[in-house]
Amino acid sequence: MNIPILLFQGEGGSGLFTMVPLIVIIFGIFYFLVIRPQQKQQQKLQQMITTLKINDEVVTNGGIIGKIKEVKETSFIIQSAEKSFLEIGKQAVIGKKAEESK
């Protein structure tokens, strides 16, 4: 016998009425375990990007580490080496460089 099918079959065509609450419960679990934490993480990243200023060291999603030299409306000018300046989009920043403890 196929037990999962028997559990969802219900009496006299009430299968739809038992599936709807189950789908709502699954969506609720999915929302609180996946969607909401991702939204909080995205908001935290956006807040960090808006507070960046000149001389902050950042890491890009491409792995480039550099120091911000100029802040523009939608991008940053960073210095990644002594004479190497790059313009990166603000969305490319994934975080600040961690402070090295001595």
Biopython code that builds the backbone (N, CA, C, O; Angstrom):
import numpy as np
from Bio.PDB.StructureBuilder import StructureBuilder

atoms = [
    (1, "MET", "N", (0.825, -1.185, 0.000)),
    (1, "MET", "CA", (0.000, 0.000, 0.000)),
    (1, "MET", "C", (0.870, 1.249, 0.000)),
    (1, "MET", "O", (1.990, 1.250, 0.511)),
    (2, "ASN", "N", (0.341, 2.287, -0.571)),
    (2, "ASN", "CA", (1.040, 3.554, -0.617)),
    (2, "ASN", "C", (0.469, 4.443, 0.488)),
    (2, "ASN", "O", (-0.574, 5.073, 0.315)),
    (3, "ILE", "N", (1.162, 4.483, 1.613)),
    (3, "ILE", "CA", (0.652, 5.161, 2.809)),
    (3, "ILE", "C", (0.511, 6.673, 2.622)),
    (3, "ILE", "O", (-0.504, 7.221, 3.052)),
    (4, "PRO", "N", (1.475, 7.390, 2.000)),
    (4, "PRO", "CA", (1.275, 8.841, 1.840)),
    (4, "PRO", "C", (0.019, 9.181, 1.048)),
    (4, "PRO", "O", (-0.645, 10.174, 1.347)),
    (5, "ILE", "N", (-0.314, 8.387, 0.060)),
    (5, "ILE", "CA", (-1.534, 8.651, -0.711)),
    (5, "ILE", "C", (-2.761, 8.428, 0.165)),
    (5, "ILE", "O", (-3.728, 9.184, 0.078)),
    (6, "LEU", "N", (-2.731, 7.418, 0.991)),
    (6, "LEU", "CA", (-3.860, 7.158, 1.878)),
    (6, "LEU", "C", (-4.035, 8.278, 2.906)),
    (6, "LEU", "O", (-5.162, 8.596, 3.285)),
    (7, "LEU", "N", (-2.936, 8.873, 3.357)),
    (7, "LEU", "CA", (-3.041, 9.948, 4.338)),
    (7, "LEU", "C", (-3.691, 11.189, 3.755)),
    (7, "LEU", "O", (-4.434, 11.884, 4.448)),
    (8, "PHE", "N", (-3.417, 11.480, 2.472)),
    (8, "PHE", "CA", (-3.957, 12.689, 1.853)),
    (8, "PHE", "C", (-5.304, 12.460, 1.192)),
    (8, "PHE", "O", (-5.913, 13.405, 0.690)),
    (9, "GLN", "N", (-5.778, 11.226, 1.185)),
    (9, "GLN", "CA", (-7.036, 10.967, 0.503)),
    (9, "GLN", "C", (-8.215, 11.453, 1.310)),
    (9, "GLN", "O", (-9.088, 11.991, 0.630)),
    (10, "GLY", "N", (-8.403, 11.392, 2.423)),
    (10, "GLY", "CA", (-9.569, 11.931, 3.117)),
    (10, "GLY", "C", (-10.856, 11.225, 2.717)),
    (10, "GLY", "O", (-10.868, 10.381, 1.821)),
    (11, "GLU", "N", (-11.920, 11.578, 3.385)),
    (11, "GLU", "CA", (-13.196, 10.910, 3.156)),
    (11, "GLU", "C", (-14.058, 11.706, 2.192)),
    (11, "GLU", "O", (-14.334, 12.882, 2.430)),
    (12, "GLY", "N", (-14.463, 11.107, 1.161)),
    (12, "GLY", "CA", (-15.442, 11.690, 0.260)),
    (12, "GLY", "C", (-15.003, 12.967, -0.425)),
    (12, "GLY", "O", (-15.791, 13.910, -0.491)),
    (13, "GLY", "N", (-13.822, 13.043, -0.921)),
    (13, "GLY", "CA", (-13.398, 14.193, -1.705)),
    (13, "GLY", "C", (-12.899, 15.371, -0.889)),
    (13, "GLY", "O", (-12.863, 16.492, -1.398)),
    (14, "SER", "N", (-12.517, 15.156, 0.342)),
    (14, "SER", "CA", (-12.004, 16.269, 1.151)),
    (14, "SER", "C", (-10.485, 16.397, 1.021)),
    (14, "SER", "O", (-9.854, 17.047, 1.854)),
    (15, "GLY", "N", (-9.896, 15.797, 0.007)),
    (15, "GLY", "CA", (-8.453, 15.853, -0.202)),
    (15, "GLY", "C", (-7.946, 17.262, -0.419)),
    (15, "GLY", "O", (-6.868, 17.610, 0.064)),
    (16, "LEU", "N", (-8.699, 18.081, -1.135)),
    (16, "LEU", "CA", (-8.300, 19.456, -1.384)),
    (16, "LEU", "C", (-8.259, 20.257, -0.087)),
    (16, "LEU", "O", (-7.368, 21.085, 0.100)),
    (17, "PHE", "N", (-9.205, 20.022, 0.800)),
    (17, "PHE", "CA", (-9.268, 20.763, 2.049)),
    (17, "PHE", "C", (-8.153, 20.374, 3.011)),
    (17, "PHE", "O", (-7.825, 21.147, 3.911)),
    (18, "THR", "N", (-7.572, 19.206, 2.843)),
    (18, "THR", "CA", (-6.440, 18.831, 3.686)),
    (18, "THR", "C", (-5.120, 19.270, 3.062)),
    (18, "THR", "O", (-4.126, 19.424, 3.772)),
    (19, "MET", "N", (-5.093, 19.471, 1.764)),
    (19, "MET", "CA", (-3.861, 19.888, 1.083)),
    (19, "MET", "C", (-3.584, 21.382, 1.259)),
    (19, "MET", "O", (-2.425, 21.775, 1.393)),
    (20, "VAL", "N", (-4.606, 22.209, 1.263)),
    (20, "VAL", "CA", (-4.414, 23.654, 1.358)),
    (20, "VAL", "C", (-3.707, 24.034, 2.660)),
    (20, "VAL", "O", (-2.721, 24.769, 2.597)),
    (21, "PRO", "N", (-4.144, 23.584, 3.827)),
    (21, "PRO", "CA", (-3.409, 23.933, 5.055)),
    (21, "PRO", "C", (-1.976, 23.390, 5.047)),
    (21, "PRO", "O", (-1.063, 24.029, 5.570)),
    (22, "LEU", "N", (-1.787, 22.225, 4.458)),
    (22, "LEU", "CA", (-0.453, 21.642, 4.384)),
    (22, "LEU", "C", (0.464, 22.524, 3.528)),
    (22, "LEU", "O", (1.619, 22.746, 3.892)),
    (23, "ILE", "N", (-0.027, 23.017, 2.419)),
    (23, "ILE", "CA", (0.757, 23.894, 1.551)),
    (23, "ILE", "C", (1.068, 25.209, 2.275)),
    (23, "ILE", "O", (2.179, 25.728, 2.172)),
    (24, "VAL", "N", (0.096, 25.740, 2.999)),
    (24, "VAL", "CA", (0.312, 26.984, 3.755)),
    (24, "VAL", "C", (1.376, 26.767, 4.829)),
    (24, "VAL", "O", (2.234, 27.628, 5.026)),
    (25, "ILE", "N", (1.333, 25.653, 5.512)),
    (25, "ILE", "CA", (2.328, 25.350, 6.548)),
    (25, "ILE", "C", (3.719, 25.212, 5.930)),
    (25, "ILE", "O", (4.691, 25.729, 6.480)),
    (26, "ILE", "N", (3.822, 24.527, 4.804)),
    (26, "ILE", "CA", (5.120, 24.363, 4.134)),
    (26, "ILE", "C", (5.657, 25.712, 3.677)),
    (26, "ILE", "O", (6.850, 25.978, 3.830)),
    (27, "PHE", "N", (4.809, 26.568, 3.120)),
    (27, "PHE", "CA", (5.245, 27.890, 2.698)),
    (27, "PHE", "C", (5.698, 28.721, 3.896)),
    (27, "PHE", "O", (6.695, 29.438, 3.805)),
    (28, "GLY", "N", (4.978, 28.634, 5.019)),
    (28, "GLY", "CA", (5.366, 29.367, 6.224)),
    (28, "GLY", "C", (6.732, 28.940, 6.735)),
    (28, "GLY", "O", (7.554, 29.781, 7.098)),
    (29, "ILE", "N", (6.973, 27.645, 6.764)),
    (29, "ILE", "CA", (8.278, 27.131, 7.189)),
    (29, "ILE", "C", (9.364, 27.610, 6.233)),
    (29, "ILE", "O", (10.429, 28.045, 6.671)),
    (30, "PHE", "N", (9.100, 27.531, 4.936)),
    (30, "PHE", "CA", (10.056, 27.973, 3.926)),
    (30, "PHE", "C", (10.357, 29.454, 4.091)),
    (30, "PHE", "O", (11.510, 29.868, 3.971)),
    (31, "TYR", "N", (9.334, 30.259, 4.364)),
    (31, "TYR", "CA", (9.510, 31.703, 4.532)),
    (31, "TYR", "C", (10.415, 32.007, 5.718)),
    (31, "TYR", "O", (11.346, 32.804, 5.598)),
    (32, "PHE", "N", (10.151, 31.379, 6.863)),
    (32, "PHE", "CA", (10.913, 31.698, 8.066)),
    (32, "PHE", "C", (12.303, 31.072, 8.078)),
    (32, "PHE", "O", (13.176, 31.560, 8.795)),
    (33, "LEU", "N", (12.537, 30.019, 7.317)),
    (33, "LEU", "CA", (13.856, 29.403, 7.294)),
    (33, "LEU", "C", (14.743, 29.879, 6.150)),
    (33, "LEU", "O", (15.966, 29.792, 6.255)),
    (34, "VAL", "N", (14.161, 30.380, 5.054)),
    (34, "VAL", "CA", (14.954, 30.745, 3.888)),
    (34, "VAL", "C", (14.792, 32.216, 3.510)),
    (34, "VAL", "O", (15.781, 32.946, 3.447)),
    (35, "ILE", "N", (13.582, 32.654, 3.261)),
    (35, "ILE", "CA", (13.353, 33.990, 2.699)),
    (35, "ILE", "C", (13.679, 35.091, 3.697)),
    (35, "ILE", "O", (14.411, 36.023, 3.364)),
    (36, "ARG", "N", (13.160, 35.005, 4.892)),
    (36, "ARG", "CA", (13.349, 36.072, 5.874)),
    (36, "ARG", "C", (14.814, 36.264, 6.276)),
    (36, "ARG", "O", (15.268, 37.407, 6.320)),
    (37, "PRO", "N", (15.575, 35.206, 6.570)),
    (37, "PRO", "CA", (16.998, 35.424, 6.881)),
    (37, "PRO", "C", (17.767, 36.049, 5.716)),
    (37, "PRO", "O", (18.665, 36.863, 5.935)),
    (38, "GLN", "N", (17.426, 35.681, 4.495)),
    (38, "GLN", "CA", (18.087, 36.267, 3.330)),
    (38, "GLN", "C", (17.768, 37.754, 3.225)),
    (38, "GLN", "O", (18.651, 38.546, 2.896)),
    (39, "GLN", "N", (16.533, 38.149, 3.497)),
    (39, "GLN", "CA", (16.157, 39.559, 3.455)),
    (39, "GLN", "C", (16.909, 40.357, 4.523)),
    (39, "GLN", "O", (17.363, 41.471, 4.262)),
    (40, "LYS", "N", (17.038, 39.790, 5.720)),
    (40, "LYS", "CA", (17.760, 40.471, 6.791)),
    (40, "LYS", "C", (19.231, 40.644, 6.430)),
    (40, "LYS", "O", (19.815, 41.696, 6.686)),
    (41, "GLN", "N", (19.830, 39.614, 5.836)),
    (41, "GLN", "CA", (21.226, 39.691, 5.431)),
    (41, "GLN", "C", (21.407, 40.749, 4.346)),
    (41, "GLN", "O", (22.388, 41.492, 4.374)),
    (42, "GLN", "N", (20.490, 40.831, 3.400)),
    (42, "GLN", "CA", (20.564, 41.822, 2.330)),
    (42, "GLN", "C", (20.417, 43.238, 2.886)),
    (42, "GLN", "O", (21.125, 44.146, 2.450)),
    (43, "GLN", "N", (19.516, 43.437, 3.834)),
    (43, "GLN", "CA", (19.347, 44.752, 4.446)),
    (43, "GLN", "C", (20.597, 45.173, 5.211)),
    (43, "GLN", "O", (20.993, 46.338, 5.162)),
    (44, "LYS", "N", (21.221, 44.230, 5.919)),
    (44, "LYS", "CA", (22.444, 44.515, 6.660)),
    (44, "LYS", "C", (23.568, 44.913, 5.705)),
    (44, "LYS", "O", (24.322, 45.842, 5.995)),
    (45, "LEU", "N", (23.689, 44.219, 4.565)),
    (45, "LEU", "CA", (24.706, 44.545, 3.565)),
    (45, "LEU", "C", (24.452, 45.922, 2.967)),
    (45, "LEU", "O", (25.391, 46.702, 2.801)),
    (46, "GLN", "N", (23.202, 46.236, 2.640)),
    (46, "GLN", "CA", (22.866, 47.545, 2.086)),
    (46, "GLN", "C", (23.194, 48.663, 3.068)),
    (46, "GLN", "O", (23.704, 49.712, 2.674)),
    (47, "GLN", "N", (22.904, 48.439, 4.336)),
    (47, "GLN", "CA", (23.206, 49.434, 5.357)),
    (47, "GLN", "C", (24.714, 49.635, 5.472)),
    (47, "GLN", "O", (25.173, 50.769, 5.612)),
    (48, "MET", "N", (25.491, 48.553, 5.416)),
    (48, "MET", "CA", (26.941, 48.646, 5.490)),
    (48, "MET", "C", (27.489, 49.408, 4.287)),
    (48, "MET", "O", (28.409, 50.212, 4.439)),
    (49, "ILE", "N", (26.943, 49.172, 3.094)),
    (49, "ILE", "CA", (27.412, 49.852, 1.885)),
    (49, "ILE", "C", (27.132, 51.352, 1.970)),
    (49, "ILE", "O", (27.957, 52.156, 1.536)),
    (50, "THR", "N", (25.997, 51.734, 2.515)),
    (50, "THR", "CA", (25.683, 53.163, 2.608)),
    (50, "THR", "C", (26.559, 53.888, 3.627)),
    (50, "THR", "O", (26.712, 55.106, 3.548)),
    (51, "THR", "N", (27.131, 53.163, 4.576)),
    (51, "THR", "CA", (27.981, 53.799, 5.584)),
    (51, "THR", "C", (29.458, 53.789, 5.211)),
    (51, "THR", "O", (30.273, 54.319, 5.965)),
    (52, "LEU", "N", (29.831, 53.206, 4.078)),
    (52, "LEU", "CA", (31.232, 53.184, 3.665)),
    (52, "LEU", "C", (31.706, 54.592, 3.339)),
    (52, "LEU", "O", (30.962, 55.408, 2.795)),
    (53, "LYS", "N", (32.952, 54.856, 3.682)),
    (53, "LYS", "CA", (33.523, 56.172, 3.428)),
    (53, "LYS", "C", (34.950, 56.017, 2.910)),
    (53, "LYS", "O", (35.463, 54.902, 2.810)),
    (54, "ILE", "N", (35.580, 57.126, 2.587)),
    (54, "ILE", "CA", (36.938, 57.111, 2.064)),
    (54, "ILE", "C", (37.885, 56.485, 3.096)),
    (54, "ILE", "O", (37.748, 56.705, 4.299)),
    (55, "ASN", "N", (38.843, 55.704, 2.596)),
    (55, "ASN", "CA", (39.870, 54.978, 3.363)),
    (55, "ASN", "C", (39.355, 53.711, 4.046)),
    (55, "ASN", "O", (40.114, 53.074, 4.777)),
    (56, "ASP", "N", (38.106, 53.323, 3.838)),
    (56, "ASP", "CA", (37.636, 52.016, 4.300)),
    (56, "ASP", "C", (38.153, 50.955, 3.339)),
    (56, "ASP", "O", (38.153, 51.162, 2.126)),
    (57, "GLU", "N", (38.592, 49.822, 3.874)),
    (57, "GLU", "CA", (39.048, 48.731, 3.033)),
    (57, "GLU", "C", (37.879, 47.774, 2.811)),
    (57, "GLU", "O", (37.212, 47.356, 3.757)),
    (58, "VAL", "N", (37.646, 47.436, 1.544)),
    (58, "VAL", "CA", (36.506, 46.602, 1.180)),
    (58, "VAL", "C", (36.964, 45.394, 0.382)),
    (58, "VAL", "O", (38.068, 45.357, -0.162)),
    (59, "VAL", "N", (36.073, 44.401, 0.331)),
    (59, "VAL", "CA", (36.278, 43.203, -0.472)),
    (59, "VAL", "C", (35.133, 43.146, -1.475)),
    (59, "VAL", "O", (33.973, 43.340, -1.110)),
    (60, "THR", "N", (35.459, 42.876, -2.746)),
    (60, "THR", "CA", (34.430, 42.775, -3.775)),
    (60, "THR", "C", (34.039, 41.320, -3.976)),
    (60, "THR", "O", (34.709, 40.413, -3.482)),
    (61, "ASN", "N", (32.953, 41.103, -4.702)),
    (61, "ASN", "CA", (32.520, 39.730, -4.967)),
    (61, "ASN", "C", (33.476, 39.006, -5.908)),
    (61, "ASN", "O", (33.380, 37.787, -6.050)),
    (62, "GLY", "N", (34.386, 39.714, -6.548)),
    (62, "GLY", "CA", (35.425, 39.092, -7.373)),
    (62, "GLY", "C", (36.682, 38.780, -6.590)),
    (62, "GLY", "O", (37.625, 38.213, -7.142)),
    (63, "GLY", "N", (36.718, 39.140, -5.311)),
    (63, "GLY", "CA", (37.858, 38.847, -4.467)),
    (63, "GLY", "C", (38.888, 39.958, -4.415)),
    (63, "GLY", "O", (39.959, 39.770, -3.839)),
    (64, "ILE", "N", (38.598, 41.099, -4.995)),
    (64, "ILE", "CA", (39.533, 42.220, -4.986)),
    (64, "ILE", "C", (39.422, 42.949, -3.653)),
    (64, "ILE", "O", (38.326, 43.267, -3.192)),
    (65, "ILE", "N", (40.569, 43.206, -3.047)),
    (65, "ILE", "CA", (40.619, 43.951, -1.795)),
    (65, "ILE", "C", (41.230, 45.305, -2.107)),
    (65, "ILE", "O", (42.286, 45.390, -2.733)),
    (66, "GLY", "N", (40.566, 46.356, -1.670)),
    (66, "GLY", "CA", (41.084, 47.685, -1.950)),
    (66, "GLY", "C", (40.595, 48.704, -0.954)),
    (66, "GLY", "O", (39.702, 48.449, -0.146)),
    (67, "LYS", "N", (41.206, 49.865, -1.034)),
    (67, "LYS", "CA", (40.863, 50.977, -0.147)),
    (67, "LYS", "C", (40.064, 51.996, -0.957)),
    (67, "LYS", "O", (40.466, 52.373, -2.058)),
    (68, "ILE", "N", (38.946, 52.436, -0.415)),
    (68, "ILE", "CA", (38.095, 53.401, -1.116)),
    (68, "ILE", "C", (38.807, 54.752, -1.168)),
    (68, "ILE", "O", (39.252, 55.281, -0.149)),
    (69, "LYS", "N", (38.900, 55.293, -2.381)),
    (69, "LYS", "CA", (39.518, 56.596, -2.582)),
    (69, "LYS", "C", (38.500, 57.666, -2.960)),
    (69, "LYS", "O", (38.735, 58.853, -2.736)),
    (70, "GLU", "N", (37.368, 57.252, -3.534)),
    (70, "GLU", "CA", (36.326, 58.210, -3.914)),
    (70, "GLU", "C", (34.980, 57.496, -3.878)),
    (70, "GLU", "O", (34.869, 56.341, -4.290)),
    (71, "VAL", "N", (33.970, 58.185, -3.386)),
    (71, "VAL", "CA", (32.615, 57.643, -3.328)),
    (71, "VAL", "C", (31.767, 58.395, -4.343)),
    (71, "VAL", "O", (31.651, 59.619, -4.287)),
    (72, "LYS", "N", (31.177, 57.652, -5.268)),
    (72, "LYS", "CA", (30.267, 58.238, -6.248)),
    (72, "LYS", "C", (28.849, 57.782, -5.931)),
    (72, "LYS", "O", (28.626, 57.052, -4.966)),
    (73, "GLU", "N", (27.898, 58.213, -6.742)),
    (73, "GLU", "CA", (26.497, 57.882, -6.476)),
    (73, "GLU", "C", (26.228, 56.376, -6.580)),
    (73, "GLU", "O", (25.548, 55.807, -5.726)),
    (74, "THR", "N", (26.758, 55.731, -7.624)),
    (74, "THR", "CA", (26.493, 54.299, -7.815)),
    (74, "THR", "C", (27.747, 53.460, -7.831)),
    (74, "THR", "O", (27.680, 52.261, -8.101)),
    (75, "SER", "N", (28.907, 54.066, -7.547)),
    (75, "SER", "CA", (30.147, 53.301, -7.600)),
    (75, "SER", "C", (31.182, 53.851, -6.635)),
    (75, "SER", "O", (31.009, 54.919, -6.047)),
    (76, "PHE", "N", (32.259, 53.097, -6.486)),
    (76, "PHE", "CA", (33.403, 53.497, -5.686)),
    (76, "PHE", "C", (34.643, 53.470, -6.574)),
    (76, "PHE", "O", (34.734, 52.657, -7.493)),
    (77, "ILE", "N", (35.579, 54.341, -6.305)),
    (77, "ILE", "CA", (36.920, 54.243, -6.879)),
    (77, "ILE", "C", (37.779, 53.656, -5.767)),
    (77, "ILE", "O", (37.905, 54.246, -4.695)),
    (78, "ILE", "N", (38.368, 52.490, -6.027)),
    (78, "ILE", "CA", (39.203, 51.859, -5.011)),
    (78, "ILE", "C", (40.628, 51.745, -5.520)),
    (78, "ILE", "O", (40.876, 51.676, -6.724)),
    (79, "GLN", "N", (41.555, 51.728, -4.579)),
    (79, "GLN", "CA", (42.962, 51.525, -4.901)),
    (79, "GLN", "C", (43.310, 50.132, -4.421)),
    (79, "GLN", "O", (43.271, 49.848, -3.224)),
    (80, "SER", "N", (43.656, 49.250, -5.378)),
    (80, "SER", "CA", (43.939, 47.873, -5.013)),
    (80, "SER", "C", (45.429, 47.596, -4.900)),
    (80, "SER", "O", (45.830, 46.622, -4.262)),
    (81, "ALA", "N", (46.248, 48.431, -5.505)),
    (81, "ALA", "CA", (47.702, 48.341, -5.385)),
    (81, "ALA", "C", (48.224, 49.769, -5.353)),
    (81, "ALA", "O", (47.447, 50.723, -5.308)),
    (82, "GLU", "N", (49.547, 49.911, -5.378)),
    (82, "GLU", "CA", (50.117, 51.242, -5.218)),
    (82, "GLU", "C", (49.631, 52.224, -6.277)),
    (82, "GLU", "O", (49.306, 53.366, -5.954)),
    (83, "LYS", "N", (49.577, 51.795, -7.543)),
    (83, "LYS", "CA", (49.151, 52.698, -8.619)),
    (83, "LYS", "C", (47.947, 52.157, -9.382)),
    (83, "LYS", "O", (47.682, 52.583, -10.506)),
    (84, "SER", "N", (47.231, 51.238, -8.791)),
    (84, "SER", "CA", (46.101, 50.600, -9.469)),
    (84, "SER", "C", (44.782, 51.099, -8.886)),
    (84, "SER", "O", (44.450, 50.820, -7.734)),
    (85, "PHE", "N", (44.038, 51.842, -9.701)),
    (85, "PHE", "CA", (42.735, 52.350, -9.289)),
    (85, "PHE", "C", (41.653, 51.664, -10.106)),
    (85, "PHE", "O", (41.783, 51.529, -11.323)),
    (86, "LEU", "N", (40.599, 51.234, -9.455)),
    (86, "LEU", "CA", (39.485, 50.552, -10.115)),
    (86, "LEU", "C", (38.184, 51.248, -9.742)),
    (86, "LEU", "O", (38.013, 51.720, -8.619)),
    (87, "GLU", "N", (37.278, 51.300, -10.702)),
    (87, "GLU", "CA", (35.929, 51.779, -10.397)),
    (87, "GLU", "C", (35.030, 50.551, -10.330)),
    (87, "GLU", "O", (34.914, 49.796, -11.294)),
    (88, "ILE", "N", (34.406, 50.368, -9.194)),
    (88, "ILE", "CA", (33.526, 49.214, -9.002)),
    (88, "ILE", "C", (32.133, 49.707, -8.639)),
    (88, "ILE", "O", (31.982, 50.757, -8.015)),
    (89, "GLY", "N", (31.121, 48.949, -9.031)),
    (89, "GLY", "CA", (29.755, 49.261, -8.639)),
    (89, "GLY", "C", (29.555, 48.977, -7.163)),
    (89, "GLY", "O", (30.196, 48.089, -6.599)),
    (90, "LYS", "N", (28.675, 49.724, -6.546)),
    (90, "LYS", "CA", (28.416, 49.524, -5.118)),
    (90, "LYS", "C", (27.885, 48.119, -4.836)),
    (90, "LYS", "O", (28.128, 47.560, -3.766)),
    (91, "GLN", "N", (27.159, 47.554, -5.804)),
    (91, "GLN", "CA", (26.609, 46.210, -5.607)),
    (91, "GLN", "C", (27.683, 45.132, -5.616)),
    (91, "GLN", "O", (27.412, 43.995, -5.231)),
    (92, "ALA", "N", (28.916, 45.469, -6.056)),
    (92, "ALA", "CA", (30.007, 44.493, -6.093)),
    (92, "ALA", "C", (30.666, 44.316, -4.727)),
    (92, "ALA", "O", (31.399, 43.349, -4.521)),
    (93, "VAL", "N", (30.420, 45.224, -3.800)),
    (93, "VAL", "CA", (31.027, 45.129, -2.472)),
    (93, "VAL", "C", (30.272, 44.090, -1.654)),
    (93, "VAL", "O", (29.045, 44.126, -1.556)),
    (94, "ILE", "N", (31.038, 43.152, -1.060)),
    (94, "ILE", "CA", (30.388, 42.143, -0.224)),
    (94, "ILE", "C", (30.732, 42.299, 1.250)),
    (94, "ILE", "O", (30.161, 41.618, 2.102)),
    (95, "GLY", "N", (31.671, 43.201, 1.551)),
    (95, "GLY", "CA", (31.978, 43.421, 2.955)),
    (95, "GLY", "C", (33.228, 44.247, 3.154)),
    (95, "GLY", "O", (33.955, 44.558, 2.211)),
    (96, "LYS", "N", (33.456, 44.591, 4.398)),
    (96, "LYS", "CA", (34.678, 45.301, 4.767)),
    (96, "LYS", "C", (35.764, 44.266, 5.013)),
    (96, "LYS", "O", (35.486, 43.131, 5.399)),
    (97, "LYS", "N", (37.003, 44.676, 4.781)),
    (97, "LYS", "CA", (38.123, 43.793, 5.078)),
    (97, "LYS", "C", (38.228, 43.660, 6.581)),
    (97, "LYS", "O", (38.129, 44.648, 7.309)),
    (98, "ALA", "N", (38.428, 42.442, 7.043)),
    (98, "ALA", "CA", (38.514, 42.185, 8.481)),
    (98, "ALA", "C", (39.768, 42.818, 9.043)),
    (98, "ALA", "O", (40.825, 42.791, 8.413)),
    (99, "GLU", "N", (39.649, 43.386, 10.225)),
    (99, "GLU", "CA", (40.788, 43.978, 10.899)),
    (99, "GLU", "C", (41.744, 42.870, 11.333)),
    (99, "GLU", "O", (41.323, 41.859, 11.895)),
    (100, "GLU", "N", (43.017, 43.070, 11.070)),
    (100, "GLU", "CA", (44.008, 42.073, 11.456)),
    (100, "GLU", "C", (44.450, 42.346, 12.875)),
    (100, "GLU", "O", (44.898, 43.449, 13.188)),
    (101, "SER", "N", (44.328, 41.342, 13.747)),
    (101, "SER", "CA", (44.753, 41.505, 15.138)),
    (101, "SER", "C", (46.217, 41.120, 15.261)),
    (101, "SER", "O", (46.669, 40.161, 14.634)),
    (102, "LYS", "N", (46.945, 41.857, 16.058)),
    (102, "LYS", "CA", (48.385, 41.602, 16.221)),
    (102, "LYS", "C", (48.656, 40.909, 17.527)),
    (102, "LYS", "O", (49.809, 40.612, 17.841)),
]
sb = StructureBuilder()
sb.init_structure("model")
sb.init_model(0)
sb.init_chain("A")
sb.init_seg("    ")
for serial, (resi, resn, name, xyz) in enumerate(atoms, 1):
    if name == "N":
        sb.init_residue(resn, " ", resi, " ")
    sb.init_atom(name, np.array(xyz, "f"), 0.0, 1.0, " ", f" {name:<3s}", serial, name[0])
structure = sb.get_structure()
